[in-house]
Amino acid sequence: MPAVHFSDQDFEAKVLKNKLPVMVDFFAEWCGPCKLAGPVVDKLAEEYKDKLVIGKIDVDANQATAGKFGVMSIPTVIFFKDGKEVERMSGFGGEEGYLKLIKKVLGE
């Protein structure tokens, strides 16, 4: 199961009101490091599907959401829990970097 896709229109319902923690990958099609992060994000979405929602949002197509959360560089990953930002990583930290934050957010 690959990562879900979010948009400006459904971000509040799918992310901020989700009962599970949510990891959002802010990306763009033209971004080189984002292309590296994509398969890792999809892999983690499959591995953690029962504990965490993992999705992506294209910053070019969804500028309002990117602006609302002050995303200035991509890729940026933001973790939300109970509608609030709890962790953030700018730049591609590799699978290990993402796993470290996932475990922190899940309290593992």
C-alpha positions as CSV (number, residue, x, y, z in Angstrom):
1,M,0.0,0.0,0.0
2,P,1.7,3.2,-1.1
3,A,1.5,6.4,0.8
4,V,-1.8,8.3,0.5
5,H,-2.0,11.6,-1.3
6,F,-3.3,14.7,0.5
7,S,-4.6,18.0,-0.9
8,D,-5.5,21.5,0.4
9,Q,-9.1,20.4,0.2
10,D,-8.8,17.2,2.4
11,F,-5.8,18.0,4.6
12,E,-7.9,18.9,7.6
13,A,-10.1,15.8,7.4
14,K,-7.4,13.3,6.5
15,V,-4.6,14.7,8.6
16,L,-5.6,17.1,11.4
17,K,-8.7,15.1,12.4
18,N,-7.2,11.6,12.0
19,K,-7.3,9.5,15.1
20,L,-3.9,8.0,14.2
21,P,-0.6,10.0,14.0
22,V,0.1,11.2,10.5
23,M,3.4,11.6,8.7
24,V,3.1,14.0,5.8
25,D,5.9,14.2,3.1
26,F,5.8,17.7,1.5
27,F,7.3,17.2,-2.0
28,A,7.4,18.4,-5.6
29,E,7.7,16.4,-8.9
30,W,10.8,18.4,-9.9
31,C,12.7,17.9,-6.6
32,G,15.7,15.5,-6.9
33,P,15.9,14.5,-3.2
34,C,12.0,14.1,-3.1
35,K,12.4,11.4,-5.8
36,L,14.8,9.6,-3.5
37,A,12.4,9.9,-0.5
38,G,9.4,8.7,-2.5
39,P,10.1,5.0,-2.5
40,V,11.2,5.1,1.2
41,V,8.0,6.9,2.2
42,D,5.9,4.3,0.3
43,K,7.8,1.4,2.0
44,L,7.3,2.9,5.5
45,A,3.6,3.5,4.6
46,E,3.2,-0.3,4.1
47,E,5.2,-1.2,7.2
48,Y,3.4,1.1,9.6
49,K,-0.1,1.1,8.1
50,D,-1.7,-0.2,11.3
51,K,0.0,2.4,13.6
52,L,0.5,5.5,11.5
53,V,-1.0,7.2,8.4
54,I,1.8,8.1,5.9
55,G,1.0,10.4,3.0
56,K,2.4,12.9,0.6
57,I,1.3,16.4,-0.5
58,D,2.6,18.1,-3.7
59,V,3.6,21.6,-2.6
60,D,3.1,23.0,-6.2
61,A,-0.5,21.9,-6.4
62,N,-1.3,22.6,-2.7
63,Q,0.5,25.8,-1.9
64,A,-2.0,26.9,0.8
65,T,-1.2,23.9,3.1
66,A,2.6,24.2,2.5
67,G,2.3,27.9,3.4
68,K,0.2,27.3,6.4
69,F,2.9,25.1,7.9
70,G,5.8,27.2,6.8
71,V,7.4,24.6,4.5
72,M,10.2,26.5,2.9
73,S,12.4,23.6,1.6
74,I,11.5,20.2,0.3
75,P,11.4,17.4,1.0
76,T,10.0,18.2,4.5
77,V,8.3,15.6,6.6
78,I,5.9,16.8,9.3
79,F,4.3,14.5,11.9
80,F,0.9,15.4,13.3
81,K,-0.8,13.9,16.3
82,D,-4.2,15.0,17.6
83,G,-4.2,17.8,15.0
84,K,-0.9,19.4,16.0
85,E,2.6,19.3,14.6
86,V,4.8,17.2,16.9
87,E,7.9,16.6,14.8
88,R,9.5,17.9,11.6
89,M,12.5,17.1,9.4
90,S,13.7,19.2,6.5
91,G,15.8,17.5,3.8
92,F,15.9,13.7,3.1
93,G,17.2,12.0,6.2
94,G,17.1,8.6,4.6
95,E,15.1,5.6,5.9
96,E,17.0,5.7,9.2
97,G,16.1,9.3,9.8
98,Y,12.4,8.7,9.1
99,L,12.4,5.6,11.3
100,K,13.9,7.4,14.2
101,L,11.1,10.1,14.1
102,I,8.4,7.5,13.5
103,K,9.5,5.6,16.6
104,K,9.7,8.8,18.6
105,V,6.2,9.8,17.6
106,L,4.8,6.3,18.3
107,G,6.7,6.2,21.6
108,E,8.6,3.0,20.6
